[in-house]
Amino acid sequence: MSFDLCQVRVAEKPYYIENIGKHIYSIEELCFYLYRNIYLIDETIVNEVLCDWIRDELGLRRLYSQMYEHLEKKDGIASFITPIFREIGYLPADKLREYQENLSRLDVQPGDTRQKLKGDYLVRCGMYSNAISEYYHVLERQNPGNLGARFYSEIWNNLGCAYARLFQFSDAADCFRKAWKMSGTKEMLRKYVSVLPLFLSDEDYKARVSELNADPVLIGNIQEYNLKAASNAKAREEEMKDKPDPEAALQALKDEYRRGAGV
């Protein structure tokens, strides 16, 4: 799918997509964004501003009327979005039906679930700071009675992963600890213990681990895993010293270690 050949006029004043910090100049670009980023469709898209932009900048008054009517009636995301695709026949009928069904399923999810999915998608896209913001919005409204402690434990875990990708390991550790306290799983404990050596001295690391009162056998297994991972990374680092771009190679090793540690 491409939006290189525009079927309608290009806007003089673009529509700003807040989620990704991008300006949209045509309906083809808008369709491309909506199709590829279904989890980012929120109030920054479903609003009167987009309706007005489509009318004033693209001259699509009939489409404007359709969208505005659905917006006023609160018919849901799918009803508001799909007329945009139909306007230019951007998708074949079967693909449009599938897309509409996905939108409808997303629309009936609780608000916190939709926002978590949005954060998860932003992490996959490498937009870690934006994802962190989305996760915190959910946590500020935290109500375990609605979605359960496991749901919020997953958010703390994903938040920790986002921080780790930004090399903010202390913040990542705090998140993993909260996820572990909430879930009590060995996996969350492993992630918490595994990230500690990335920012603590040996003495502080031992002190932090001693405070856990966790199964010593499990802690021993985690530490053994970390030692092996660190040893392998060190060996690879030595191998990379003679490579043309040692800094890039070292970064690759760090990324590999974080992947292995699950952060």
C-alpha positions as CSV (number, residue, x, y, z in Angstrom):
1,M,0.0,0.0,0.0
2,S,1.3,3.4,-0.9
3,F,0.2,7.0,-0.6
4,D,2.5,8.4,-3.3
5,L,-0.3,9.0,-5.8
6,C,-3.0,11.2,-4.2
7,Q,-6.5,10.9,-5.5
8,V,-7.7,14.1,-3.8
9,R,-6.0,17.4,-3.0
10,V,-3.1,17.7,-0.6
11,A,-3.7,19.9,2.4
12,E,-1.9,23.2,2.8
13,K,-2.2,22.9,6.6
14,P,-1.4,19.3,7.7
15,Y,-3.1,17.3,10.4
16,Y,-0.8,16.7,13.3
17,I,-0.7,13.1,14.7
18,E,0.3,13.6,18.3
19,N,1.1,9.9,19.0
20,I,4.0,9.8,16.6
21,G,4.7,13.5,16.1
22,K,3.9,13.4,12.4
23,H,2.1,15.7,10.0
24,I,-0.4,14.2,7.6
25,Y,-1.1,16.0,4.3
26,S,-3.5,13.7,2.4
27,I,-6.2,11.2,2.9
28,E,-3.9,8.5,1.5
29,E,-1.4,9.3,4.2
30,L,-4.2,9.2,6.8
31,C,-5.4,5.8,5.6
32,F,-1.8,4.5,5.7
33,Y,-1.4,5.6,9.2
34,L,-4.7,4.3,10.4
35,Y,-4.2,0.9,8.8
36,R,-0.7,0.4,10.1
37,N,-1.3,1.8,13.6
38,I,-4.7,0.5,14.8
39,Y,-3.7,0.6,18.5
40,L,-2.9,4.3,18.2
41,I,-6.4,5.3,17.2
42,D,-7.6,7.4,20.1
43,E,-9.0,10.8,21.0
44,T,-6.2,12.4,18.9
45,I,-7.9,10.9,15.8
46,V,-11.6,10.4,16.8
47,N,-12.5,14.1,17.2
48,E,-14.1,17.1,15.6
49,V,-10.7,18.6,14.7
50,L,-10.1,15.7,12.2
51,C,-13.6,16.2,10.8
52,D,-13.0,19.9,10.2
53,W,-9.6,19.2,8.6
54,I,-11.1,16.8,6.2
55,R,-13.7,19.3,5.2
56,D,-11.6,22.4,5.1
57,E,-8.2,21.2,3.9
58,L,-9.2,18.2,1.7
59,G,-12.6,19.5,0.6
60,L,-14.3,16.3,1.4
61,R,-17.6,17.6,2.7
62,R,-19.6,14.4,2.3
63,L,-17.0,12.4,4.2
64,Y,-17.0,15.2,6.8
65,S,-20.8,14.9,7.3
66,Q,-20.6,11.1,7.6
67,M,-17.8,11.2,10.2
68,Y,-19.3,14.1,12.2
69,E,-22.7,12.3,12.4
70,H,-21.0,9.1,13.8
71,L,-19.1,11.3,16.2
72,E,-22.2,13.0,17.5
73,K,-24.1,9.7,17.8
74,K,-21.1,8.1,19.6
75,D,-21.3,5.1,17.2
76,G,-17.8,3.9,18.1
77,I,-14.4,4.0,16.6
78,A,-15.1,1.6,13.7
79,S,-18.1,3.7,12.4
80,F,-16.0,6.8,12.6
81,I,-12.9,5.5,10.9
82,T,-14.1,3.2,8.1
83,P,-15.8,5.9,5.9
84,I,-12.3,7.3,5.5
85,F,-11.1,4.1,3.8
86,R,-14.3,3.9,1.7
87,E,-13.8,7.4,0.4
88,I,-10.9,6.4,-1.8
89,G,-11.3,2.6,-1.9
90,Y,-8.0,2.2,0.0
91,L,-8.7,-1.4,1.0
92,P,-10.3,-4.3,-0.8
93,A,-13.7,-5.3,0.7
94,D,-12.4,-8.3,2.6
95,K,-9.5,-6.4,4.1
96,L,-11.8,-3.5,5.1
97,R,-14.2,-6.0,6.8
98,E,-11.3,-7.5,8.7
99,Y,-10.0,-4.1,9.8
100,Q,-13.5,-3.0,10.9
101,E,-13.9,-6.1,13.0
102,N,-10.6,-5.5,14.6
103,L,-11.6,-1.9,15.4
104,S,-14.9,-3.1,16.9
105,R,-13.2,-5.7,19.1
106,L,-10.8,-3.0,20.3
107,D,-13.6,-0.5,20.9
108,V,-15.3,-2.8,23.4
109,Q,-12.2,-3.3,25.5
110,P,-12.0,-1.4,28.8
111,G,-10.2,1.9,28.6
112,D,-7.2,0.7,30.6
113,T,-6.8,-2.3,28.4
114,R,-6.9,-0.2,25.3
115,Q,-4.3,2.2,26.7
116,K,-2.0,-0.8,27.7
117,L,-2.3,-2.2,24.2
118,K,-1.3,1.3,22.9
119,G,1.7,1.3,25.2
120,D,2.7,-2.2,24.1
121,Y,2.5,-1.2,20.5
122,L,4.7,1.9,21.1
123,V,7.3,-0.4,22.8
124,R,7.3,-2.6,19.7
125,C,7.8,0.5,17.6
126,G,10.7,1.6,19.7
127,M,8.9,4.7,21.0
128,Y,9.8,3.9,24.6
129,S,9.2,7.4,26.1
130,N,5.7,7.6,24.7
131,A,5.0,4.1,25.9
132,I,6.1,5.0,29.4
133,S,3.7,7.9,29.4
134,E,0.8,5.6,28.4
135,Y,1.6,3.0,31.1
136,Y,1.7,5.7,33.8
137,H,-1.7,7.0,32.7
138,V,-3.1,3.6,33.4
139,L,-1.3,3.1,36.7
140,E,-2.6,6.5,37.9
141,R,-6.1,5.1,37.6
142,Q,-5.1,1.7,39.0
143,N,-8.1,-0.2,40.3
144,P,-7.2,-3.9,40.8
145,G,-10.8,-4.7,41.5
146,N,-11.6,-4.0,37.8
147,L,-8.9,-5.8,35.9
148,G,-7.0,-7.7,38.5
149,A,-3.5,-7.5,40.0
150,R,-2.1,-9.6,37.2
151,F,-3.0,-6.9,34.6
152,Y,-1.3,-4.2,36.5
153,S,1.7,-6.5,37.2
154,E,2.1,-6.8,33.4
155,I,2.1,-3.1,33.1
156,W,4.8,-2.7,35.7
157,N,6.8,-5.4,33.8
158,N,6.3,-3.7,30.4
159,L,7.2,-0.3,32.0
160,G,10.4,-1.9,33.3
161,C,11.3,-3.2,29.8
162,A,10.7,0.2,28.3
163,Y,13.0,1.9,30.9
164,A,15.7,-0.8,30.3
165,R,15.6,-0.1,26.6
166,L,16.4,3.5,27.5
167,F,19.3,2.3,29.7
168,Q,17.5,3.7,32.8
169,F,18.2,0.5,34.7
170,S,17.5,1.9,38.2
171,D,13.9,2.8,37.1
172,A,13.6,-0.5,35.4
173,A,14.5,-2.3,38.6
174,D,11.9,-0.4,40.6
175,C,9.3,-1.4,38.0
176,F,10.3,-5.1,38.0
177,R,10.3,-5.2,41.8
178,K,6.7,-3.8,41.9
179,A,5.7,-6.3,39.2
180,W,7.2,-9.1,41.4
181,K,5.5,-7.9,44.6
182,M,2.2,-7.8,42.8
183,S,2.5,-11.1,40.9
184,G,4.8,-13.2,43.1
185,T,6.1,-15.0,40.0
186,K,9.6,-16.4,39.6
187,E,9.9,-14.7,36.2
188,M,9.4,-11.2,37.7
189,L,11.9,-12.0,40.5
190,R,14.4,-13.1,37.8
191,K,14.0,-9.9,35.8
192,Y,14.5,-7.8,39.0
193,V,17.6,-9.6,40.1
194,S,19.0,-9.7,36.6
195,V,18.8,-6.0,36.1
196,L,20.5,-5.0,39.4
197,P,24.1,-5.7,38.3
198,L,23.6,-3.2,35.4
199,F,23.7,-0.2,37.8
200,L,24.7,-1.4,41.3
201,S,28.2,-2.1,42.7
202,D,28.9,-5.7,43.8
203,E,28.4,-4.6,47.4
204,D,25.1,-2.9,46.8
205,Y,24.0,-5.7,44.7
206,K,24.6,-8.3,47.4
207,A,22.8,-6.0,50.0
208,R,19.8,-5.6,47.7
209,V,19.5,-9.3,47.1
210,S,19.8,-10.1,50.8
211,E,16.8,-7.9,51.5
212,L,14.6,-10.1,49.3
213,N,14.1,-13.0,51.6
214,A,13.5,-15.1,48.5
215,D,14.3,-18.8,47.8
216,P,18.1,-19.0,48.0
217,V,18.2,-21.8,45.4
218,L,16.2,-19.6,43.0
219,I,18.5,-16.6,43.6
220,G,21.5,-18.8,43.1
221,N,20.2,-20.0,39.8
222,I,19.5,-16.4,38.7
223,Q,23.0,-15.3,39.7
224,E,24.6,-18.3,37.9
225,Y,22.7,-17.4,34.8
226,N,23.8,-13.7,35.1
227,L,27.5,-14.8,35.5
228,K,27.3,-16.9,32.4
229,A,25.7,-14.2,30.4
230,A,28.2,-11.6,31.6
231,S,31.1,-14.0,30.8
232,N,29.8,-14.7,27.4
233,A,29.3,-11.0,26.8
234,K,32.9,-10.3,27.9
235,A,34.3,-13.0,25.6
236,R,32.3,-11.5,22.7
237,E,33.6,-8.1,23.6
238,E,37.2,-9.3,23.3
239,E,36.4,-10.9,19.9
240,M,34.9,-7.6,18.7
241,K,37.9,-5.4,19.6
242,D,39.4,-5.9,16.1
243,K,36.2,-5.2,14.3
244,P,35.9,-2.1,12.1
245,D,33.3,-0.5,14.4
246,P,34.0,-1.6,17.9
247,E,31.5,0.8,19.5
248,A,28.6,-0.6,17.4
249,A,29.7,-4.1,18.2
250,L,29.8,-3.3,21.9
251,Q,26.3,-1.8,21.7
252,A,25.1,-5.0,20.0
253,L,26.5,-7.0,22.9
254,K,24.7,-4.9,25.4
255,D,21.5,-5.3,23.5
256,E,22.1,-9.1,23.4
257,Y,22.6,-9.2,27.2
258,R,19.4,-7.2,27.9
259,R,17.5,-9.6,25.6
260,G,19.0,-12.5,27.4
261,A,18.1,-11.0,30.8
262,G,14.5,-10.4,29.6
263,V,14.7,-6.7,29.9
